[in-house]
Amino acid sequence: MFIKKLSLTLLLCCVSFATHAKKENKSETLHDFCSNLASKKYQGVEGLPNILVMRGCAWMKAGIIDQESEGHFLSAARKGNGKPASPEWIQEFTKVGDIAFKEAETAEMNKNKKEAHKKYELASHFFYMARWPHMFSKESTEAFKKHVIAYRKAGAYLNPPIQELKVPYDGKTIVAHLRLPSSDKPLPLIVFSPGIDDWKGEMNDFINPMLKAGFATLVVDLPGTGESEYRLAPGSHKVFTAAINFIKKNPKINADKIGFYGLSGGGYFATAMALTNPNVKASVNIGGPVHYSFTKQWLEETPKSVYATITRCAGLSDKKIGHDQVLKEMAKISLAEQGLVNPSTQKAPLLTINGEQDFIAHRGEYRFLDEKGINQDTLIFENDGHVAPAHFDIHIPFSINWLKKKMMVR
């Protein structure tokens, strides 16, 4: 029997994101840092912003960065002064991305498919790092364009390959990536929403386990990011409603077995889909904002990079309309302010997963949903941070099993 309100306190493989008064002991390499997580030997990695360190461990574990490419990765970060979005950071990561892309082209000419795929994927990742966390400049926008090209080339080598769909909605176009495992019958589908800084080209670590479990996957950038032509705004969850209405007509998709999975900012849309969309049978929110994360108090406490990124997604600027007006407009994006947090109209069960030490989204969001009576299961890791990255190996398979159970997929 599934235990409702499941909350785990796991004291393994985690790292504190707290600020220390004394000088932090930092590792020279990601490999060394990630290998010593349990002992907490290090508080970070030299030259790499703390916000990216745990992600680095996830990238190494997934094989996106190996010990060979780690040197290029850390060298670019250090030459970029550890400052994402700065001209130096963009230049250095674009440079190593260009090298990997050329190596991929050479491997492709030599008909070495395995090496071509590896290098295109690496180039895609380096270009992603160049534009991270958002396209704040002409140079970061150019880096993103290179990322899209490299990711599409890498996607052609995937099994199953990426199929790019263009869905018309509200006079614009939703660009979505569909992957279909081989099957002689209609497939259950998981719709993915990435975050405000990680977009659809960075979701394979989550997509691949879903494919292995027999799900088709559809990935859509959340409004205000990637190739999306829409802005993060009240009602912008309807972009995903439109994508679902489109894909459920595909004869290869079982329209009665559609789930949703949102990571970070995408968790906001996972929650919205559970609350509003009758086509969604189960939804997973990994560290997503819901209400508190859009309040004035939180937005003035959150890291400046997060504030800049999320307001950029909403098309809002302190310089253009003033800080107070930006805060007023951001508050309207709260699902509670839109009147959507209502258990009597909830359409699907929700699973919320996060780390209790989150400093990017408000750590009290899952409690807020509980207080409002939302049908929700929770998996919270006491000593992990935003989206619980130190425990991906636990909560990704957990999510898959939960989705199968709720969607009645065998």
N, C-alpha and C positions, 0 to 999 in steps of 0.2 A: 504493500500500500504506500502510495506516495505521501510523504509527510508535508503538509502545508506549512508555509512560513519556515522553510528549512534555512537555517543559518549556521554556517560552519566557521569555527575559529581554528584556523590552521597555522601553526607556527613553523612553516617550512618554506624554503626557497623564496625568501622575501627580502625586501630592502626598505629601510626607512627613508621617507622623503622629507623628514624634519630638518630644519636648519640648525646647524651646530655652531655653538659659539667658538669652539676651538677649530683649528685648521683641519680640514677634512683630509683623510688619508685616501688618495686616489690611485687607481691602478693605471699602469702604462698601456694596457691592452684591454679590449673588450673580453677577449677569451679568458684572461686571468680574473677579471671582475666577475664574469658570469659563472666561472668555475668555483667561486668562493662566496656565492650568495648566502648559503646557509650559515656560514660562519660570520657574515657581516664584516669581513676583513677590510673591505673598502667601502667608501661612501660615494664613489663615483669613478669616472674615467677621465684622465687628463685631456683637456681640450674639447670634451664632448658635453654639451649642456645636459644637466641632470634630467630634463624632461625627455631626452632621447636615449638615456642610458638603458633603461629597462626594455625599451623597444629594440635597442641594439641586441640584447640577449635573445629576444624573440626572433630577430632576423637571422642571428647565427644559428639558432636551434632549427630554423626552417631551411637553412642552407642558402639563403639569399646572400648572406655575407659568409664567406669561408675564411680560413686563416690566410689565404693568399690575398683576397680582396680586402681584408680587414685593414691591411697596411695602407692601401689607397684611401679607404674610407676615413681612417683616423687622420691621415696626413691632410686630406682635404678639409676636415673639420678644424684642425689646428691652424692650417694656413688661412682658414676663414675666420680665425680668432675666436672660434666657438660661438659665433654670432649669426644664427640663421637669419636669412633675409637681407643681410648686409651684402654690399657689392662684392667683397672679397669671398664670402661664403658661396655666393651664387657662381662666381667665376671659377673657383676651385672645384666645386662639384660638377659643374658643366664640363670642365676640362677632362676629369676622369671619366665622365659619361661619354664624351666624344671618343676617347681612347677605346673604351669597351665596345662602343657601337661599331667602330672600324674593325675591331677584332672579330665581332659577330659577322660583319659583311664578308670578311676574309674566310671565315669558317664556312659561311653559306656558299661562297664561290667554290670552295673545296669539297662541297657536299658533306660536310661534317655537321649533321643536324643537331647532335647532342651538344657540341661546343657552341654552335650558333645560338641555340635556345638559351644556354647558360649565359652567354655574353650579352644577348639582347635583354635578358631579364636583369642582368647586372647594370647595363646601361640605363634601363628603365628606372632602376632603383636610385642610381646616382643622379639622374635628372629630376627624380622626385625629391631627393634631398636638396637639390639646387633651388627648387621653387618653394620648398617647405618654409613656413606653414601655409602660405597662401601666395597668390600672385599680387604682390604689393608693388611691383615695378615692371618696367618693360622687359628687363633682363630675366626676371623670374617667370614672366609670361612666356618668353621664348624658351626657357628651360622646360616649362610644362608642355609646350608644343612638341619638343623633342621627346619628352617622356611618352606622350600619346603615340608617336610613331614607333618608338622602341617597344612599347607594351603591345601594340597591335602585331608587330613582327614576332615578338615572343609568344603571343597568344596563338599564332598560327601553328606553333609546334606543340601546343598543349593537347592532351587527350582526355576528354573531348575538347576540340578547339573552341575558341570564342566566336560566337555569331553576334555581330553588331546589329542592333535593331534601332529604328528611328520611329518614335511614337508621336504622332501629332497631338498636341493638347493646348488649348487656349491660345491658338495662333502662333505657338512656338513648337519646338521639338524636344522630346525627351530622348536622350541617347542612352541605350541600355545594352548590357552585355549578357547574352544568354549562353549557357552551356548545358548540353543535353547528353547524359549518359546513354549508352546503347540500351534499348529496351523495345520489346514487342508490344508494349501496352502503354497507355498514358502515364506520365510520371508525376509524382508529387513534386511540388515546387517550393523552394525557399527564395523569397525576395530579400535582397540585401540592401541596406543603406549604410555606407561608410560614414566617417565622421567629418568634422569641419576642417581637419588638416590632412587626414588620410582619405584618399578618394578611391574610385572603383578600381584603379590599377594597383592598389595595395592590399587587395582582399583575398588573394589566393590562399593564404594560410588558413583562412576560415572556409573558403569555398571548397577546397580539395577534400576535406573530411566529409563535407555534405555530399559531394559527388560520389565518394566511396560508399556512403550510406544509402545511395540509390535515389537521392534527390536531384532534380534539375535545379539550376540556380539562375537568378536574374539579378543583376547588380545595376543600381541607379544612383548616380551622384545626388547627394542631398542638395536642395536649393541653395544657391550661393557659392557652390564649389565646382571644381572640375569643368566638365563640359555642359553643366546645367545652364539653361537660359533663364532660370527663375531665381527669385530671391527668397531667402529665409524670411517668412512673414506669417502673420496669423492666417490660417487656412492653407498654408503651403503643403500640408500633408496630402492635399488632393492631387498633387503631382504623382504620388505613389498609387493613389486610387486609380488614376488614369492609366498608369503602367499596368496595374493588375487587371483592369477591365480589358486592356488590349491583349495581354498574354494569355488570359484564361480562354480566349477563343482559339488558341493554337491547339490543334488536334493531338499534339504530342504531350500536352499538359493535362493533368487531372484537375479540372476546375474545382472539384470538391475537396481537394487536399492542397491548399495553399497556406504556407506559413511565412513568417516575417522574422528577420534577424537584423538588428541595428546595433552598430558599434559606436560608442562615444556619442557624438552629435546625432548619429543615426538611431541611437536608442530613444531619442525624443520621438522620432517617427515610428519606431516599433511600438512605443506606448500609444501614440495617436492611432495607429492601425488597430491595436487591440480594442481601443475605446470606440472606434467609429466604423470599421470596415467589416461588413458581414461576410465578405469573401475570404477573410483571413481567419483560419481556424485556431491558430496559436501564434504567439509573438514573443520574441526574446529581446530584452533591452539590456545591453551591456554598457553600464556606466553612463546612461543618457540623462540629460537634463529634462526636467518636467515643469517645475514651477520656481523653486527657490533660486535656481541658477540664472533666472532672468530678472531677479529683483535688484533694486538699486544697491542694497547692502552687499550682495554677493559680487556684482559686477565691479564694484569699487574695491573689493578685496582680492579678486582673482588676478593671476599674473597678467601683466600688461600684454604679453604676446597672445594670451587667450582672449582678452578683451578686444584687442585689435582684430583678431581673426574672426571671432563670432559676429562682431559688428560689421565687418567687411562682408560676411555672408548675407547679412541683412541689408546691405547697401547703405549703411548709415555711417556718417562721419562727424566726429566732434567739430572738425574745422568748418564743415558746411552748415550744420544746423545747431551746433552747440552741444556740450556734454549733457546738460539736463534734458534736452529734447531727445537725445539718443537714448538715455535711460528710460524715458517715458515710452518710447516706441518699442524698446526691447521688452519692457514689462508686458506688453500686449501679446507677445509671442508665447507666453506661458500657457500651457494647456488648460490650467485652471482658470485663467483670465478669459479664455475662449469658451468656458463653460463645458469643456469636454470631459472633465474628471468626474464622471457620474456612474456609479456602479449599476444603476437601474437601466442604463443604455449601453453598458459595455458589451462588445460583440464577441470577444475571444479571451481565453485565459492568457495571463502575462507571466513571464519569468524575468525577474530582475537580478542581474549579477553585477557585482562591483567590489572594489576594495574599500575598506573603511577609512583608509588614509588618503582618499581622493582629495586633491586640491584644485582640480580643473572644473569638474562638475560638483555641485553641492552634494556632500555626502549624505544629506538627510532626505534626498528625493524618495528613496524607497520607503522611508518611514511616513512621508507625506501621503504616498499612495495607500499605505496601510490605514492611516488615519481616516482617509476618505472612503474606505471600504471597498477598494478595488480588489478584484479577484486576482491575487498575485502570489506566486511562489518566489522566494528569495534565496540567493546563494551569495553570502557576503564573507569576504576574506579579511580578517581583522587587521593584518599587517601588510596588506598589499595596497597599491594605489589605484589610480584611474584605470578602469577596465580590467583590473586585476591581471596585469601582463605576466607576472611571475607564476601564474596558475593557469595559463592558457591550456596546458596539457591536461588539466583537470576539468575546467569548465566548458571547453569546446565539446568534448565527447558527452559531458553531462547535458549540454544544450541539445545535442542531436538526439539523445535518448528521450529527453523531455518532449521535444517536438514530435518524435515518432509516437509517443504515448498519447499526446493530446490530439494529434492529427489522425490517430488510428492507422499508422503506416506500419506494415510488417516487413 
